[in-house]
Amino acid sequence: MEQGLHTGNTSYYGARPAYRQQGGHFFLFYLEDEQHWIDSRYFYGASLFSKLVNEMDGYCLDDHNNWSFYNGSVLTYSEMLTSTSSKIEDFCCQELKISSANSEVKTGNHSFYNLKLKDSLGDYKAIGMNNGPYIYQKKNHDMFLEYRDRYWLASSGVGRTSGHIHHPRGSVCPEHIEKEWQISDKNEDGQWVWKEDPELKITCVKQMNDMKPKLMSDTTSPVAQPYTQIDPVEQATTSSAGAVVFGCISMLLLSMMIAFFARRFYRAWGRGSHGKQLLFETMDIE
């Protein structure tokens, strides 16, 4: 589910303001035919694969929080979903500190944090935005904290899907998440897995409203040093692939229908049919 800041600027759809996610790919707009607000990953007016629905027809989204989301194929109401008129710099910190009391803990010869994982700790500063929330970079390091597709990840490059610190869900602001932060670790079989660190904390260092980070896209790939790569909890999205498959099937069926009726039309014309009779024979109407 998308989250973050959506800007309206001067866009309108369905006689209401239309919004696009800052640094992301989602749109929010009013669907006039169905008289409610929905989201789309594609463009204003695209209702296919919508994930959010607000059953109200008001002009302003923050007038009434009546949001539901698709939990699989079921539309589920949630009072936790809200929309407010805000700017990200008003409530998210632009400088953070990632720390853990377990970073120096050892069990026998095994350290809770290896050297590369320790390098993920430290002070981070907002350098841009992606998918709504900020992207943070560790000062003087090629280490980044960003919100990916439904999860936070600290890794050695923007846009990566594997890294060292991970949260399976998350908030618009990482400093608001108090529990369930995970770190990379090897299990007994030598495989890299996520292990929860209850002592890992992300705290606010500085909040400056006059700082305006630039927007960044998913394709930004800063040069980074090699780090241990592990796969986070899979959060695959199939909406784009589903839309392409649906479009291809629709075009194929349409082509087959045109060819079928064109053939019937040609045969009826060849038999001397004209006017209504030609139409009836083409459509097989008696």
C-alpha atoms as one frame of an Amber mdcrd trajectory, in Angstrom:
protein
   0.000   0.000   0.000   1.401   3.375  -0.904   2.007   6.046   1.671   3.709
   9.431   1.879   3.070  12.858   0.469   0.842  13.520  -2.542   0.864  16.940
  -4.179  -2.052  18.480  -6.033  -0.505  21.506  -7.767  -3.112  22.532 -10.400
  -4.276  19.073 -11.530  -7.989  18.223 -11.497  -9.981  15.109 -12.290 -13.677
  14.442 -11.704 -14.204  18.094 -10.690 -11.876  17.577  -7.727  -8.168  18.179
  -7.086  -6.004  15.266  -8.239  -2.812  14.298  -6.459   0.431  12.573  -7.403
   2.755  10.931  -4.902   5.888  12.975  -4.304   8.899  11.014  -5.493   6.640
   8.013  -6.195   4.341   6.499  -8.802   0.817   6.645  -7.339  -2.105   8.978
  -8.019  -5.129   9.910  -5.887  -8.247  11.226  -7.601 -12.032  11.368  -7.439
 -13.845   8.788  -9.592 -16.984  10.696 -10.539 -18.935   7.699 -11.938 -18.663
   5.800  -8.643 -18.624   8.891  -6.392 -15.595   8.040  -4.309 -11.837   8.661
  -4.133  -9.420   5.955  -5.271  -5.742   5.501  -6.019  -3.958   4.331  -9.155
  -0.402   3.371 -10.035  -0.879   4.387 -13.654  -2.645   7.718 -14.246  -5.670
   9.788 -13.275  -8.865   7.910 -14.138  -7.337   4.407 -14.183  -9.459   2.348
 -11.776  -7.928  -1.044 -12.602  -5.905  -2.558  -9.720  -6.916   0.182  -7.289
  -5.752  -0.501  -3.715  -7.385   2.343  -1.754 -10.969   3.608  -1.675 -12.454
   6.526   0.274 -16.262   6.383   0.228 -16.938  10.085   0.279 -17.630  12.635
  -2.430 -16.255  15.743  -0.725 -13.940  18.228  -2.398 -11.115  17.836   0.129
  -9.613  14.456   1.016  -8.947  15.391   4.624 -12.625  16.266   5.266 -13.589
  12.680   6.013 -11.305   9.678   6.626 -13.362   6.746   5.417 -10.558   4.759
   3.804 -10.636   1.077   2.893  -7.928  -1.036   1.286  -7.895  -4.253  -0.692
  -6.619  -7.035   1.558  -6.039  -9.561  -1.191  -9.348  -9.384  -3.051 -11.476
  -8.137  -0.113 -12.096  -4.426   0.492 -11.371  -3.848   4.191 -12.150  -0.683
   6.157  -9.399   0.637   8.436  -9.656   3.536  10.843  -5.839   3.647  10.851
  -5.823   5.005   7.284  -5.977   8.789   7.308  -5.291  11.699   4.977  -4.188
  15.122   6.195  -2.961  18.350   4.649   0.751  18.304   5.500   4.287  18.661
   4.237   6.827  15.961   5.005   9.280  18.465   6.500   6.622  19.361   9.079
   6.604  15.937  10.735   9.587  13.834   9.544  13.145  14.385  10.741  15.747
  15.219   8.132  18.682  13.984  10.197  18.525  10.610  11.956  20.684   8.409
  14.125  20.551   4.595  13.845  21.916   2.849  16.931  21.656  -0.383  18.880
  22.755  -1.411  22.363  23.438  -4.858  20.861  26.133  -3.602  18.501  28.890
  -4.577  20.994  27.224  -7.710  22.393  29.010 -11.048  21.937  27.869 -14.608
  22.575  31.031 -16.645  22.835  32.978 -15.885  19.665  29.876 -14.723  17.830
  29.142 -10.995  17.674  25.532  -9.833  17.430  26.769  -7.268  14.881  29.509
  -8.034  12.359  31.769  -5.282  11.053  29.761  -4.619   7.905  26.495  -4.498
   9.852  28.032  -2.034  12.316  28.816   0.192   9.360  25.043   0.574   8.823
  24.743   2.365  12.168  25.394   6.066  12.558  24.077   9.466  11.487  21.980
   9.829   8.325  20.745  12.905   6.479  17.828  13.315   4.046  19.098  13.693
   0.471  15.872  13.314  -1.519  12.521  11.560  -1.693  11.355   8.279  -3.171
   7.933   6.555  -3.005   6.743   9.384  -0.732   9.118   9.347   2.280  12.665
  10.675   2.490  15.798   8.882   1.320  18.580   9.148   3.908  22.333   8.768
   3.400  24.894   8.050   6.093  27.304  10.942   6.351  30.459  10.374   4.280
  29.393   6.804   3.431  27.687   4.962   0.579  24.968   3.672   2.910  21.311
   4.609   2.430  18.015   4.209   4.268  14.960   4.294   2.012  11.341   3.191
   1.864  10.993   0.518  -0.799   7.776  -1.330  -1.741   6.087  -1.551   1.694
   9.298  -1.856   3.720  12.254   0.189   4.972  15.753  -0.943   4.024  19.285
   0.215   4.843  21.652  -0.851   2.068  24.734   0.156   0.106  22.797   1.711
  -2.785  19.503   3.431  -3.610  17.047   1.055  -5.297  18.543  -2.172  -3.947
  16.286  -4.985  -2.706  18.781  -6.437  -0.215  20.703  -4.901   2.631  21.555
  -4.892   6.328  18.705  -3.276   8.287  15.076  -3.890   7.460  11.537  -3.223
   8.649   8.740  -5.282   7.048   6.119  -2.543   7.188   6.812   0.941   8.361
   5.692   4.507   8.785   6.177   7.566   6.591   8.849   8.588   9.119  11.310
   5.850  10.180  11.926   7.511  13.548   8.271   6.822  14.443   8.815   3.042
  14.240   9.650   1.675  17.682   9.600  -2.098  17.208  10.322  -4.958  14.784
  13.506  -3.586  13.232  15.541  -6.459  11.807  19.210  -7.008  10.954  20.964
  -9.409   8.581  22.383 -12.576  10.143  23.418 -16.090   9.171  21.391 -19.032
  10.497  22.738 -22.474  11.423  22.664 -23.517   7.772  24.800 -20.562   6.750
  21.937 -18.785   4.992  21.362 -15.053   5.313  18.098 -14.262   7.112  16.448
 -11.371   8.938  16.828 -11.427  12.740  14.929  -9.024  14.986  16.972  -6.621
  17.086  14.723  -5.198  19.851  17.440  -2.699  20.780  17.731  -1.082  17.361
  16.486   2.494  17.495  16.132   5.297  14.982  16.021   8.699  16.640  15.687
  12.256  15.414  18.862  14.350  15.409  17.643  17.502  13.704  14.484  18.758
  12.044  14.884  21.752   9.696  11.777  22.995   7.911  13.774  25.188   5.548
  15.659  22.210   4.083  14.136  20.978   0.818  15.582  17.709  -0.487  15.294
  17.058  -4.211  13.122  14.294  -5.626  14.791  11.055  -6.649  13.573   8.176
  -8.785  13.970   4.433  -8.368  16.620   4.415 -11.112  19.118   6.484  -9.081
  22.111   4.210  -8.375  24.952   5.865  -6.431  28.351   4.141  -6.498  28.598
   1.908  -3.446  31.095  -0.419  -1.839  30.199  -4.153  -1.874  28.291  -5.291
   1.169  26.664  -8.545   2.190  23.529  -9.017   0.099  20.487 -10.764   1.537
  16.926 -10.824   0.278  14.287  -9.030   2.418  10.798 -10.375   2.979   9.363
 -10.792  -0.490   6.938  -8.031  -1.347   6.357  -8.718  -5.031   3.864  -6.580
  -6.832   2.047  -8.000  -9.821  -0.148  -5.075 -10.743   1.995  -3.913 -13.681
   2.435  -7.418 -15.093  -1.283  -8.111 -14.626  -2.205  -4.952 -16.514   0.054
  -5.892 -19.441  -1.337  -9.445 -19.607  -4.917  -8.169 -19.371  -4.282  -5.655
 -22.155  -2.713  -8.282 -24.443  -5.578 -10.726 -23.912  -8.136  -7.976 -24.553
  -6.424  -6.970 -27.812  -6.264 -10.601 -28.945  -9.963 -11.182 -28.240 -10.901
  -7.930 -29.981  -8.869  -8.910 -33.064 -10.547 -12.327 -33.181 -14.014 -10.767
 -32.919 -13.273  -8.268 -35.721 -11.967 -11.048 -37.968 -15.015 -13.241 -37.233
 -17.612 -10.576 -38.040 -15.651  -9.312 -41.050 -15.788 -12.812 -42.490 -19.562
 -13.079 -41.875 -20.062  -9.642 -43.448 -18.103 -10.642 -46.561 -20.097 -13.864
 -46.965 -23.451 -12.085 -46.525 -22.413  -9.405 -49.023 -21.418 -12.089 -51.485
 -24.901 -13.628 -51.245 -26.421 -10.287 -52.262 -27.565  -9.075 -48.839 -27.925
  -5.307 -48.347 -29.088  -2.837 -45.709 -30.733  -4.346 -42.621 -30.577  -7.830
 -44.068 -26.795  -7.502 -44.389 -26.563  -6.353 -40.754 -28.851  -9.148 -39.496
 -26.906 -11.864 -41.307 -23.567 -10.468 -40.144 -24.736 -10.394 -36.503 -26.657
 -13.714 -36.920 -29.945 -12.039 -35.927 -33.101 -13.709 -37.208
